[in-house]
Protein backbone atom coordinates (compact mmCIF):
# COMPACT_ATOMS: atom_id res chain seq x y z
CA UNK A 1 0.00 0.00 0.00
CA UNK A 2 1.72 2.82 3.43
CA UNK A 3 1.43 11.12 4.41
CA UNK A 4 -1.15 24.34 8.64
CA UNK A 5 -0.05 26.76 9.81
CA UNK A 6 3.56 27.82 9.90
CA UNK A 7 5.25 27.97 13.26
CA UNK A 8 8.54 29.52 14.27
CA UNK A 9 11.27 27.43 15.84
CA UNK A 10 14.85 28.12 16.84
CA UNK A 11 17.19 27.79 13.90
CA UNK A 12 18.62 24.47 15.03
CA UNK A 13 15.09 23.09 15.35
CA UNK A 14 14.13 24.22 11.86
CA UNK A 15 17.11 22.41 10.37
CA UNK A 16 16.35 19.23 12.28
CA UNK A 17 12.70 19.45 11.32
CA UNK A 18 13.65 19.60 7.66
CA UNK A 19 15.63 16.39 8.09
CA UNK A 20 12.76 14.90 10.01
CA UNK A 21 10.37 15.71 7.17
CA UNK A 22 12.60 13.82 4.76
CA UNK A 23 12.65 10.84 7.09
CA UNK A 24 8.90 10.97 7.47
CA UNK A 25 8.41 10.22 3.82
CA UNK A 26 11.26 7.75 3.61
CA UNK A 27 12.17 7.12 -0.01
CA UNK A 28 9.32 9.37 -1.12
CA UNK A 29 5.62 9.76 -0.63
CA UNK A 30 5.20 6.85 -3.01
CA UNK A 31 6.19 4.61 -0.12
CA UNK A 32 2.57 4.73 0.95
CA UNK A 33 1.07 1.27 0.78
CA UNK A 34 -0.82 0.21 -2.31
CA UNK A 35 -4.47 1.13 -2.42
CA UNK A 36 -6.68 -1.92 -2.63
CA UNK A 37 -10.13 -2.56 -4.00
CA UNK A 38 -12.08 -5.72 -3.46
CA UNK A 39 -15.51 -7.23 -3.25
CA UNK A 40 -16.58 -9.18 -0.18
CA UNK A 41 -17.61 -12.53 -1.64
CA UNK A 42 -19.43 -14.01 1.37
CA UNK A 43 -22.84 -13.33 -0.12
CA UNK A 44 -23.67 -15.27 -3.26
CA UNK A 45 -27.42 -15.96 -3.18
CA UNK A 46 -29.39 -14.12 -5.89
CA UNK A 47 -26.25 -12.40 -7.10
CA UNK A 48 -24.80 -11.86 -10.56
CA UNK A 49 -21.16 -11.70 -9.50
CA UNK A 50 -19.96 -11.42 -13.09
CA UNK A 51 -21.24 -7.85 -13.09
CA UNK A 52 -19.51 -6.46 -9.99
CA UNK A 53 -16.71 -3.95 -10.54
CA UNK A 54 -15.22 -1.03 -8.62
CA UNK A 55 -12.40 1.47 -9.14
CA UNK A 56 -10.70 3.64 -6.54
CA UNK A 57 -10.07 7.15 -7.82
CA UNK A 58 -7.58 9.65 -6.40
CA UNK A 59 -7.59 13.25 -7.65
CA UNK A 60 -9.52 12.18 -10.78
CA UNK A 61 -7.08 9.35 -11.59
CA UNK A 62 -7.88 5.65 -11.20
CA UNK A 63 -5.28 4.13 -8.87
CA UNK A 64 -6.79 0.67 -8.39
CA UNK A 65 -9.64 -1.31 -9.92
CA UNK A 66 -11.15 -4.76 -9.84
CA UNK A 67 -13.86 -6.26 -12.02
CA UNK A 68 -15.37 -9.70 -11.70
CA UNK A 69 -15.19 -11.92 -14.79
CA UNK A 70 -16.98 -15.14 -13.87
CA UNK A 71 -17.82 -17.33 -10.93
CA UNK A 72 -14.22 -17.83 -9.83
CA UNK A 73 -12.10 -15.22 -11.56
CA UNK A 74 -11.37 -11.50 -11.33
CA UNK A 75 -10.22 -9.67 -14.43
CA UNK A 76 -8.95 -6.20 -15.18
CA UNK A 77 -7.34 -5.90 -11.75
CA UNK A 78 -4.94 -2.99 -11.31
CA UNK A 79 -3.22 -2.01 -8.08
CA UNK A 80 -1.55 1.34 -7.62
CA UNK A 81 -0.36 3.50 -4.75
CA UNK A 82 -2.07 6.37 -3.05
CA UNK A 83 -0.07 9.60 -2.64
CA UNK A 84 2.38 8.73 -5.41
CA UNK A 85 1.76 12.11 -7.07
CA UNK A 86 1.37 14.09 -3.89
CA UNK A 87 4.51 16.15 -4.43
CA UNK A 88 5.69 18.14 -7.40
CA UNK A 89 9.09 17.62 -8.97
CA UNK A 90 11.86 18.30 -6.42
CA UNK A 91 9.22 19.33 -3.86
CA UNK A 92 9.89 18.41 -0.23
CA UNK A 93 7.12 17.26 2.03
CA UNK A 94 6.08 19.89 4.57
CA UNK A 95 4.25 19.02 7.82
CA UNK A 96 1.31 21.37 8.32
CA UNK A 97 0.72 21.93 4.61
CA UNK A 98 -2.53 20.82 2.99
CA UNK A 99 -2.16 18.59 -0.06
CA UNK A 100 -4.92 17.69 -2.51
CA UNK A 101 -6.32 14.25 -1.71
CA UNK A 102 -9.73 13.69 -3.26
CA UNK A 103 -10.75 10.03 -2.96
CA UNK A 104 -13.82 8.67 -4.74
CA UNK A 105 -15.21 5.42 -6.18
CA UNK A 106 -16.33 4.57 -9.72
CA UNK A 107 -18.72 1.74 -10.61
CA UNK A 108 -16.75 -0.06 -13.33
CA UNK A 109 -19.05 -3.09 -13.38
CA UNK A 110 -22.32 -3.82 -15.14
CA UNK A 111 -24.87 -3.48 -12.33
CA UNK A 112 -25.72 -0.74 -9.84
CA UNK A 113 -24.05 -1.17 -6.47
CA UNK A 114 -23.74 0.18 -2.96
CA UNK A 115 -20.18 0.93 -1.86
CA UNK A 116 -18.24 1.58 1.29
CA UNK A 117 -14.64 2.67 1.83
CA UNK A 118 -12.36 1.87 4.76
CA UNK A 119 -9.49 4.30 5.33
CA UNK A 120 -6.63 3.18 7.57
CA UNK A 121 -3.84 5.45 8.80
CA UNK A 122 -0.64 4.36 10.52
CA UNK A 123 3.01 5.15 11.22
CA UNK A 124 5.64 2.59 10.26
CA UNK A 125 9.35 2.20 10.83
CA UNK A 126 11.99 1.55 8.18
CA UNK A 127 11.28 -2.19 8.30
CA UNK A 128 7.55 -1.76 7.74
CA UNK A 129 6.62 -2.38 11.35
CA UNK A 130 3.65 -0.40 12.65
CA UNK A 131 4.26 1.79 15.68
CA UNK A 132 1.06 1.93 17.73
CA UNK A 133 2.47 4.51 20.15
CA UNK A 134 2.52 7.20 17.45
CA UNK A 135 -0.74 9.03 16.89
CA UNK A 136 -2.58 8.21 13.62
CA UNK A 137 -4.82 11.22 14.22
CA UNK A 138 -1.91 13.44 13.22
CA UNK A 139 -2.42 12.08 9.70
CA UNK A 140 -5.33 14.35 8.85
CA UNK A 141 -7.53 13.38 5.93
CA UNK A 142 -10.32 15.93 5.67
CA UNK A 143 -13.56 14.00 5.16
CA UNK A 144 -16.57 15.35 3.24
CA UNK A 145 -19.89 14.11 4.58
CA UNK A 146 -22.37 16.58 3.09
CA UNK A 147 -22.51 14.91 -0.32
CA UNK A 148 -23.88 11.43 0.33
CA UNK A 149 -21.00 9.97 2.32
CA UNK A 150 -21.53 9.11 5.98
CA UNK A 151 -19.01 7.94 8.59
CA UNK A 152 -19.97 4.83 10.56
CA UNK A 153 -18.81 6.07 13.95
CA UNK A 154 -19.44 2.75 15.71
CA UNK A 155 -17.26 0.92 13.18
CA UNK A 156 -14.43 3.48 13.23
CA UNK A 157 -11.40 3.99 15.47
CA UNK A 158 -8.61 6.56 15.68
CA UNK A 159 -6.74 4.49 13.10
CA UNK A 160 -9.61 3.32 10.88
CA UNK A 161 -12.51 5.27 9.37
CA UNK A 162 -15.40 3.44 7.67
CA UNK A 163 -17.53 5.45 5.24
CA UNK A 164 -20.69 4.43 3.38
CA UNK A 165 -22.04 6.07 0.26
CA UNK A 166 -25.75 6.31 0.97
CA UNK A 167 -26.91 6.33 -2.65
CA UNK A 168 -26.91 3.53 -5.19
CA UNK A 169 -23.99 3.97 -7.58
CA UNK A 170 -25.13 3.51 -11.20
CA UNK A 171 -22.99 1.76 -13.79
CA UNK A 172 -20.19 3.98 -15.08
CA UNK A 173 -20.76 6.75 -12.55
CA UNK A 174 -18.58 7.99 -9.70
CA UNK A 175 -19.30 9.06 -6.17
CA UNK A 176 -18.48 12.56 -4.99
CA UNK A 177 -15.11 12.77 -3.24
CA UNK A 178 -15.14 11.54 0.35
CA UNK A 179 -12.14 13.74 1.15
CA UNK A 180 -10.41 16.78 -0.27
CA UNK A 181 -7.11 17.37 1.54
CA UNK A 182 -4.42 15.58 3.51
CA UNK A 183 -1.89 17.05 5.89
CA UNK A 184 0.40 15.94 8.67
CA UNK A 185 -0.33 18.00 11.75
CA UNK A 186 2.55 20.36 12.44
CA UNK A 187 2.47 19.42 16.13
CA UNK A 188 4.86 16.58 15.27
CA UNK A 189 7.52 19.31 15.57
CA UNK A 190 6.70 19.71 19.26
CA UNK A 191 7.23 16.00 19.95
CA UNK A 192 10.92 16.50 20.72
CA UNK A 193 13.36 15.45 23.43
CA UNK A 194 16.30 17.66 24.36
CA UNK A 195 19.51 16.12 25.66
CA UNK A 196 22.73 17.84 26.73
CA UNK A 197 26.06 16.03 26.66
CA UNK A 198 29.53 17.51 26.73
CA UNK A 199 28.09 20.99 26.13
CA UNK A 200 26.31 19.69 23.01
CA UNK A 201 22.55 20.05 22.74
CA UNK A 202 20.71 17.41 20.71
CA UNK A 203 17.06 17.52 19.69
CA UNK A 204 15.44 14.16 18.88
CA UNK A 205 12.01 14.12 17.29
CA UNK A 206 9.57 11.38 18.29
CA UNK A 207 8.54 10.85 14.66
CA UNK A 208 12.06 10.73 13.20
CA UNK A 209 12.57 7.68 11.01
CA UNK A 210 8.88 6.88 10.53
CA UNK A 211 6.71 7.04 7.42
CA UNK A 212 3.00 7.71 7.42
CA UNK A 213 0.73 5.30 5.56
CA UNK A 214 -2.72 5.78 4.10
CA UNK A 215 -4.63 2.72 2.92
CA UNK A 216 -8.04 2.62 1.24
CA UNK A 217 -10.22 -0.45 0.73
CA UNK A 218 -13.41 -0.45 -1.33
CA UNK A 219 -16.31 -2.92 -1.02
CA UNK A 220 -19.21 -3.18 -3.47
CA UNK A 221 -22.52 -5.01 -3.08
CA UNK A 222 -25.36 -5.30 -5.58
CA UNK A 223 -28.43 -3.14 -5.00
CA UNK A 224 -30.79 -6.09 -5.56
CA UNK A 225 -31.81 -7.51 -2.18
CA UNK A 226 -29.19 -5.12 -0.78
CA UNK A 227 -30.22 -5.26 2.88
CA UNK A 228 -29.56 -9.01 3.10
CA UNK A 229 -26.50 -8.79 0.86
CA UNK A 230 -24.89 -6.12 3.03
CA UNK A 231 -25.67 -8.03 6.21
CA UNK A 232 -24.06 -11.18 4.83
CA UNK A 233 -21.05 -9.57 3.12
CA UNK A 234 -20.24 -6.79 5.58
CA UNK A 235 -21.86 -8.03 8.77
CA UNK A 236 -23.77 -4.81 9.40
CA UNK A 237 -27.44 -3.87 9.50
CA UNK A 238 -28.60 -1.02 7.29
CA UNK A 239 -31.93 0.37 6.16
CA UNK A 240 -32.52 0.31 2.41
CA UNK A 241 -35.21 2.29 0.65
CA UNK A 242 -38.06 0.36 -0.96
CA UNK A 243 -36.80 1.17 -4.47
CA UNK A 244 -33.24 0.15 -3.41
CA UNK A 245 -31.70 3.47 -4.41
CA UNK A 246 -30.52 4.56 -0.98
CA UNK A 247 -29.41 3.29 2.39
CA UNK A 248 -28.97 4.57 5.92
CA UNK A 249 -27.09 3.19 8.91
CA UNK A 250 -28.98 1.78 11.85
Secondary structure by P-SEA (a helix, b strand, c coil): ccccccccccaaaaaaaaaaaaaaaccccccccbbbbbcccccccccccccbbbbbbccccccccccccccccccbbbbbbcccccccccbbbbcccccbbbbbccccccccccbbbbbbbbccccccccccccccccbbbbbbcccccccccccccccbbbbbcccccccccccccccccccccccccccbbbbbcccbbbbbbccccbbbbbbbbbbbbbccaaaaaaaaaccbbbbbcccccccccc
